[in-house]
């Protein structure tokens, strides 16, 4: 899958920032979906979540992990994944936001830290997408500082940015092109988190 030129990345970052402040009308949301490209069908989503569940079970089933879902994008991923993890675990969530004119160099702000004690625990963090990786790297740093003994990350999607990332996910569902993607928990202008498939915005 190819990578976008720098100006395309800047447009994607600008869109992401506008998305924080602007919700699409129903008419706008339908137009976005009608012109988008499907990158992972609903059947593909189901297959990949099942694969991740198998991989997590093989790795963590004997470790009684604390599973933390990153709000809000990973809600749907977590809801599909957790029933397929047939071993003891504890579940909680965290809410972390990255502010700034662009995602690069933005400040990590913790809106909700996990309420369950992290110290002495094996932690598995669930997130919707690994993009530049700075937010997930900050989450890992905070949890390890809080006393987690091991840190694992599972992401439904990883974006092929063509650039080095400060963190790698231990479990990855799909690899998506370096475009703005939405569906299966990921939104566009506040809409379409509820889609069972994953789409990419039509490139301008």
N, C-alpha and C positions, 0 to 999 in steps of 0.2 A: 504494500500500500504506500503510495507516495506521500510526501510531506508538502505542506503549503509553503509558499514563499513568505518572507518576513512580513510583508504588508498584509498578507492574509491572516497571519497570526495576530497582528495588531488589531485587525478588524474583529477577529474572534474574541480577543480580550475585551475590546470595547463593547461588544455585544453582551459578554458575560457581566460586565459592570452595569450596563443599562438594564439587564434582566433583573438585577437586584432591586431596582426601583420601579419597574414598569411591568404590569401584568397585561397580557394580551386579552383583547375582547374575544368572545367566542368566534366571531367571524374571522378575526385575524388568526386565531389558533387553527381553524380549519384550513385557511389558505396556506399556513406554514406546513401543515401536514400534507396537503395535496401536492405541494411542490418538492417535498423532501425525498431523499433517497433512502430506501430501506437497506440497512447494513447488517441486521441480524433479525431473522424471522422469529415469531413466537415459538416455533418448534425448536429453532436453534437456541433460544434463551433457555427453554426447559432442559434441553440436552446438556448445555454447558453448566447450568446450576447443579444438575445431578452429578456431573463429573467432579465439580469442585467439592460437593458434599462427600463424595467417595474419597477424594484426596485428603480432605480435612480429617475424616474419620480414621484413615490409615495413620495419620501423623499425630493426632491429638486425642484420640479416644481414651487413652489411659491417663491423661494429665489433668482431668477435671478443670478445663479452662474457664476463664472469665471472658465471655464474648461481649464485645462492645460495638454497638451499631452507631455509626456516625450519622447524625441527623443532618438533613432530612432525606438526602438522596438515597441512602442505603435501606430505607424502610421496606421497600418492595423486595429488594434482594434478600434482606434478612428474613422477611416473612416467607419467602419461598425456600430459603436455605435451611433455616432452623429445624423445620419438621423432618428434614432428611438426615439430621445429625442424631443418630440413635445411641447416645452415650450421655452420661451426666455432665452438666455444665451449668454455669450461672450466667445470667443475661442482664445487661444494663445498657445504657447509651451515653453518648456525649455529643455536645453541640459546639463546633468550632467554626469560626468564620474568618475569612481572609479579606481585609479591606484594602483600599488603595485605588489610584487611578487605573492601574493595571494589576494583574495578579502578581507579576514579578515585583519583588520588594515590598509587597503588602505586609501589614502587621497581622500576626496571628492573634485572634481574640477568642478566648474561651467563654462561651455563653453558658454552657453546662458542663461541669466536670463529672465523671462517673461517681455515682453515689455509693457504689459498692467498693469496699477496700481493695486496692490494687496490690498492696505490699504482699510479697510472697506468692503471687499468683502467676500462672501462665496466662497471658492475655492474647486473645484473638480479636483484632479490629476488623470490622466489616465496613467497606465503603463502596460507593457506586462506581467511581472511576478514578484511576490514577492518571493524572494529567502531567503537570510539571513535577509533582511529588513533594513540594515544599510543605504543604499542609500535613500530609501523612507523616513526613519526617519529623515535624514538630510534635505531632501526637505521640510518636514513638519516644522522642526525647522526654516528653513530660511523663509518660507512663513508666519509663525506666527510672527516671528520677524519683517517682513515687514508690519504687520498690518492686516493680514487676520483675519476676525472675527470667521470663522469656517473652519475647514479643513476636507475634505473627500477624500478618495482614492478608486479608482476602478481599480482592476487588472484583466486581463483576466485569468491568471493562478497563483496559489500559489503552491510552492514546499513543499512537506511533508518532511521536513528536520529532524523532530523528536527533534528539539531544539527550545528553547524559542526565540522569535523575539522581537525587540524593538518597533515594530509597527504592528498593525493589519489593514488589508484593510476592508473598510466598505462594499464593494461590490466585490465578488469573482466569477469568472466564473467557472473554473475547478480546481481540485486539481490534481497535477501531482506527480509521484514518484520522489524520490531523485536521479534523473539521469539527464544527460544533454539533454534538450528538445529543439526542434526547430520547426519552422513552424508558420504560422499566426503571423508574425512580428518578431519572434525570429529566430536568424540565427545560423548557425554552420559553422565556418571558412568563414564567410562572405556570405554564400549561404543560399538559401531556406527560406528567410523571406516571400516569395510570396506564400508559400504553403497554401491551404485552410484548411488543417488538421494539427494536432500536432503530432510529432513523438519524440521518445527517442532513443538516440544512443544505439547501441548494446553494452552491457557491456562486457568489456574485461576479 
